[in-house]
């Protein structure tokens, strides 16, 4: 089915090129569509790499090999296949990934472990080796393209290309960070989200890049949800080409380390929000802000319980300020909570405070807030200092239509 662009879509930003990262795309024809579906990004020698991957116990071979290869800390290339997840495909799937790695490694004259591969699409169909081989060959000889071209090529049910960028000052020099991501459904990362790739010209030691990515992930990608379903293929990779001329960041004490980490977090947050904005069938972007929890992690779990509730999401889709459903979601979260200390609000207006409806509560302004595209839900548990923000979207008929027709 042809998908309409999300009403929450944002235009693709004007993103700088990253020296040492050359982008090319090609048509492997993994599906019967008239578009590029294979992305190849060649990286300078000495590029550092870090990654976070799905916690799914049914992870794809791409994820398994990615986890193994991250230990080397070095990358020379990235290949992303769209239209086929190559997950739940046994040794056939692993052979296809190893073939791609070997093919690119031969071209670059580098170890196969320095080539990273991701695939996204339908689960349970082995990646066709012949199409993969031809697609890689076409990409290797293709002309360089833009970040927007790459963001479009890695997409599946996405309705708009997603990219973000930021910069930081390191050793008196400006370093740039850019990121692209795909994701629209099967979004409850529990680690990262769908397929996301970040590139920087900063010179970063692999260990610090890994630590910085894990920290950024915890408050961004691991705090979004569209439908509560965690993919078999979720991957976020960060690549540092070291071409900016700025001093190398070895650890948290290195000059510019904090600035770089902040910029990385900014890019991750932007990308995470874009995925929610393109949630399948979404019409509203929802921020669930939880305070007063027993801990930050407890607050995150409460927030996800609310954000994943079909009853909460459909109420917001219908612009119904049914705060009782939020009470329900808090109660089922399995986290410390006290009914008589719980407060709930929408759009900066409290509907209930300390376990009771607010006296003279006027639902009019709240109803007006729910008519907008950006919805704010506030929950204060009143028992501690833990806080977290989780982002989600509403649940509409559009989500059912897209997923009922996904393979046809």
C-alpha positions in Angstrom: 0.0 0.0 0.0 1.1 3.6 -0.7 1.7 5.5 2.5 0.8 9.1 3.1 3.4 11.3 4.6 3.0 11.6 8.4 1.3 14.9 9.5 4.2 15.1 12.0 6.9 14.9 9.4 9.8 17.4 9.4 11.8 18.4 6.4 15.2 16.8 6.0 17.9 19.1 7.3 20.8 20.6 5.4 23.6 18.3 6.7 27.3 18.7 6.3 29.5 16.1 4.6 31.8 14.1 6.9 35.3 13.8 5.6 36.2 10.1 5.6 32.6 8.9 5.1 31.5 8.4 1.4 27.9 7.5 0.8 26.6 5.5 -2.2 23.3 3.8 -2.9 22.1 1.1 -5.4 19.2 -1.1 -6.3 19.5 -4.7 -5.1 15.8 -5.2 -5.8 15.1 -7.0 -2.5 11.4 -6.1 -3.1 9.4 -5.3 -6.2 9.9 -1.6 -5.9 11.4 1.1 -8.1 13.9 2.6 -5.6 17.4 2.2 -4.2 17.4 -0.3 -1.3 21.1 -0.9 -0.6 23.3 1.7 1.1 27.1 1.5 1.1 29.2 3.9 3.2 32.9 3.7 2.9 34.9 4.9 5.9 38.5 6.2 6.2 41.1 3.9 7.6 41.3 4.1 11.4 37.6 5.0 11.8 36.4 4.1 15.4 33.1 2.4 15.8 30.6 1.8 18.7 27.2 0.2 18.7 24.1 -0.8 20.6 21.9 -3.6 19.5 18.5 -5.2 20.2 18.0 -7.3 23.3 15.7 -9.5 21.3 16.5 -13.2 21.8 15.6 -13.8 18.1 18.2 -11.3 16.8 19.3 -11.4 13.2 22.7 -12.6 12.0 23.6 -9.0 11.2 23.1 -8.2 14.9 25.1 -11.2 16.0 28.0 -10.4 13.7 27.8 -6.7 14.6 28.1 -7.5 18.3 31.2 -9.6 17.6 32.8 -7.0 15.3 32.3 -4.1 17.7 35.0 -5.6 19.9 37.6 -4.7 17.3 36.7 -1.0 17.6 37.5 -0.3 13.9 35.2 0.1 10.8 35.9 0.5 7.1 32.4 0.2 5.7 28.7 -0.1 6.4 26.1 -1.9 4.2 22.4 -1.5 4.8 19.8 -3.6 3.1 16.1 -2.5 3.0 13.1 -4.7 2.2 14.4 -7.9 3.9 15.3 -8.3 7.6 17.2 -11.5 7.1 16.1 -12.5 10.6 15.0 -16.0 11.7 16.8 -17.4 8.6 19.4 -19.7 10.2 22.7 -20.4 8.6 21.4 -19.2 5.2 21.0 -15.7 6.6 24.4 -15.7 8.2 26.1 -16.9 5.0 24.5 -14.0 3.1 25.9 -11.5 5.7 29.3 -13.1 5.6 29.3 -12.9 1.8 28.6 -9.2 1.9 31.3 -8.6 4.5 33.9 -10.6 2.4 32.9 -8.9 -0.8 33.4 -5.4 0.6 36.5 -6.4 2.5 38.1 -7.7 -0.7 37.3 -4.4 -2.4 38.8 -2.4 0.4 41.6 -4.8 1.2 40.6 -4.8 4.9 39.6 -7.5 7.4 36.0 -8.7 7.0 35.4 -7.8 10.7 35.7 -4.2 9.8 32.6 -4.3 7.6 29.2 -3.8 9.3 25.9 -5.0 7.8 22.3 -4.2 8.7 19.1 -5.5 7.1 15.5 -4.4 7.7 12.1 -5.5 6.3 10.1 -8.7 6.4 11.3 -11.4 8.9 11.7 -15.0 8.0 13.0 -14.7 4.4 16.7 -15.3 3.7 18.5 -12.4 2.1 19.0 -13.5 -1.6 22.8 -13.9 -2.1 22.7 -13.1 -5.8 20.8 -9.9 -5.3 23.1 -8.9 -2.5 26.2 -9.6 -4.6 24.8 -7.6 -7.5 23.6 -4.8 -5.3 27.0 -4.4 -3.6 28.8 -4.4 -6.9 26.5 -1.7 -8.2 27.0 0.4 -5.0 30.8 0.0 -5.1 30.9 1.7 -8.6 28.1 4.2 -7.9 28.6 8.0 -7.7 28.6 9.5 -4.1 25.2 10.7 -3.0 23.7 12.8 -0.2 22.7 11.9 3.4 19.1 12.3 2.4 19.5 9.8 -0.4 20.9 7.3 2.1 18.2 8.0 4.7 15.6 7.3 2.0 17.3 4.1 0.8 17.4 2.5 4.3 13.7 3.1 4.9 10.8 0.6 4.7 7.4 1.9 6.0 8.9 5.3 6.8 6.9 8.1 5.2 9.8 10.7 5.3 13.6 10.6 5.3 15.1 11.3 8.8 18.3 13.0 9.6 19.9 15.2 12.3 23.1 17.0 12.9 25.0 18.9 15.6 28.5 20.2 16.3 30.9 20.6 19.1 34.2 22.5 19.9 37.1 20.1 20.6 40.5 21.5 21.1 39.4 24.8 19.6 38.2 23.1 16.4 34.7 22.4 15.3 33.7 18.8 14.9 30.5 17.8 13.1 28.1 15.0 13.8 25.4 13.8 11.4 22.9 10.9 11.7 20.3 9.1 9.7 17.7 6.7 10.9 14.8 4.5 9.8 11.9 3.4 11.9 8.1 3.7 12.0 6.7 0.5 13.4 7.9 -2.3 15.6 9.3 0.4 17.9 10.1 -0.4 21.5 13.9 -0.5 21.3 15.0 -1.5 24.8 18.5 -0.5 23.6 18.4 1.6 20.5 15.9 1.9 17.7 15.5 0.3 14.4 18.4 1.2 12.2 20.3 4.4 13.1 23.8 5.5 12.0 25.8 8.5 13.3 29.0 9.8 11.7 31.5 12.3 13.0 34.8 13.7 11.9 36.0 13.8 15.5 38.9 11.6 16.6 37.4 9.4 19.3 38.9 6.4 21.0 36.5 3.4 20.5 36.1 2.9 24.3 35.0 6.4 24.9 32.7 6.4 21.8 31.0 3.3 23.1 30.5 4.7 26.6 29.2 8.0 25.1 26.8 6.2 22.8 25.5 3.9 25.6 24.9 7.0 27.8 23.1 8.8 25.0 21.0 5.8 24.2 19.7 5.4 27.7 17.9 8.8 27.6 16.9 8.8 23.9 16.4 5.7 21.9 15.5 3.6 25.0 12.9 6.2 25.9 10.7 5.9 22.8 7.9 3.6 21.8 5.4 3.4 19.0 3.7 0.0 19.6 5.6 -1.8 22.3 7.3 -4.3 19.9 11.0 -4.8 19.9 12.6 -5.6 16.6 14.9 -8.5 15.8 17.2 -6.1 14.0 17.5 -2.9 16.1 21.0 -1.4 15.6 22.5 2.0 16.3 26.2 2.5 15.2 28.4 5.5 15.6 31.5 6.0 13.4 34.3 8.5 14.1 36.6 9.1 11.1 39.1 11.3 13.0 39.5 13.6 10.0 38.7 17.0 11.7 42.2 17.7 12.9 40.9 18.1 16.5 42.8 16.5 19.3 41.9 12.8 20.0 39.3 12.2 22.8 40.6 9.3 24.8 38.4 9.4 27.9 36.1 11.6 29.9 39.0 13.8 31.1 40.1 14.7 27.5 39.5 18.3 26.4 36.2 18.5 24.5 34.9 15.2 25.8 31.9 16.7 27.5 31.0 18.9 24.5 31.2 15.9 22.1 29.1 13.7 24.4 26.5 16.5 24.6 26.4 16.8 20.8 26.1 13.1 20.4 23.2 13.1 22.9 21.5 15.9 20.9 21.7 14.0 17.6 20.4 10.8 19.2 17.5 12.7 20.8 16.6 14.3 17.5 16.7 11.0 15.6 14.6 9.3 18.3 11.9 12.0 18.1 11.8 11.7 14.3 11.0 8.0 14.6 8.1 8.7 16.9 6.9 11.5 14.5 6.7 8.8 11.8 5.0 6.2 14.0 2.7 4.1 11.8 -0.6 5.9 11.6 0.5 8.6 14.1 -1.3 12.0 14.3 0.1 13.2 17.6 3.6 13.4 19.2 3.3 12.6 22.9 5.8 13.4 25.7 5.2 11.5 28.9 7.1 13.3 31.7 7.4 11.3 35.0 8.7 12.9 38.2 8.8 11.9 41.8 9.7 8.3 41.2 11.8 6.0 43.3 14.6 6.2 40.7 15.2 7.5 37.2 15.0 3.9 35.9 11.7 3.4 37.7 10.4 6.7 36.2 11.4 5.4 32.7 9.5 2.1 33.3 6.4 4.0 34.5 6.6 6.3 31.5 6.9 3.4 29.1 3.9 1.7 30.7 1.8 4.8 30.0 3.3 5.3 26.5 2.6 1.6 25.5 -1.0 1.5 26.8 -3.4 1.1 23.9 -6.1 2.7 26.1 -4.0 5.8 26.8 -2.9 6.1 23.1 -6.4 5.7 21.7 -7.8 8.2 24.2 -5.3 10.7 23.0 -6.1 9.9 19.4 -9.7 10.6 20.2 -8.7 13.8 22.1 -10.3 12.5 25.3 -8.7 13.7 28.5 -9.3 10.3 30.2 -6.7 10.6 33.0 -8.1 7.4 34.6 -6.4 5.4 31.9 -3.1 7.0 33.0 -3.8 5.9 36.6 -4.3 2.4 35.2 -1.0 2.4 33.4 0.9 3.7 36.4 -0.6 1.0 38.6 0.3 -1.9 36.2 3.9 -0.8 35.7 5.2 -2.9 38.5 7.1 0.1 40.0 6.8 1.7 43.4 3.8 4.0 43.5 1.3 5.4 46.1 -2.2 6.0 45.0 -2.7 8.9 47.5 0.4 10.7 46.3 -0.2 10.4 42.5 -0.7 13.5 40.4 -1.7 13.6 36.7 -1.9 16.5 34.2 -2.1 17.4 30.5 -0.6 20.4 28.8 0.6 21.9 32.1 -2.8 21.6 33.8 -3.2 19.2 36.7 -6.3 17.0 36.5 -5.6 15.1 39.7 -3.3 15.9 42.6 -2.3 13.7 45.5 -4.7 10.9 44.6 -7.8 13.1 44.1 -9.4 15.0 41.2 -8.5 18.7 41.4 -11.3 20.9 42.9 -13.1 22.9 40.2 -11.1 21.1 37.5 -12.0 22.6 34.1 -11.5 20.1 31.3 -11.9 22.8 28.6 -8.3 23.9 28.4 -7.1 20.3 28.5 -9.5 19.3 25.7 -8.1 22.2 23.7 -4.5 21.0 24.3 -5.4 17.5 23.1 -6.6 18.9 19.8 -3.0 19.8 19.0 -0.2 17.7 17.4 2.1 17.9 20.5 0.7 16.4 23.6 2.3 16.7 27.1 1.3 14.2 29.8 2.7 14.8 33.3 2.8 12.3 36.1 4.2 12.9 39.5 4.5 9.9 41.8 5.4 11.9 44.9 7.6 9.3 46.4 11.2 10.2 45.4 13.5 12.2 43.1 13.5 9.9 40.0 12.5 11.4 36.7 12.4 10.5 33.0 10.7 11.5 29.8 9.4 9.0 27.3 8.1 9.8 23.9 5.4 8.1 21.9 2.5 8.7 19.5 -1.2 8.0 19.4 -2.8 4.8 18.2 -5.1 5.3 15.2 -6.9 3.2 12.5 -3.9 4.0 10.3 -1.6 1.7 12.4 -4.0 -1.2 11.8 -4.3 -0.6 8.1 -0.5 -0.4 7.6 0.3 -3.6 9.5 -2.7 -5.6 8.3 -1.4 -5.1 4.8 2.4 -5.2 5.4 3.4 -8.2 3.3 0.9 -7.8 0.5 
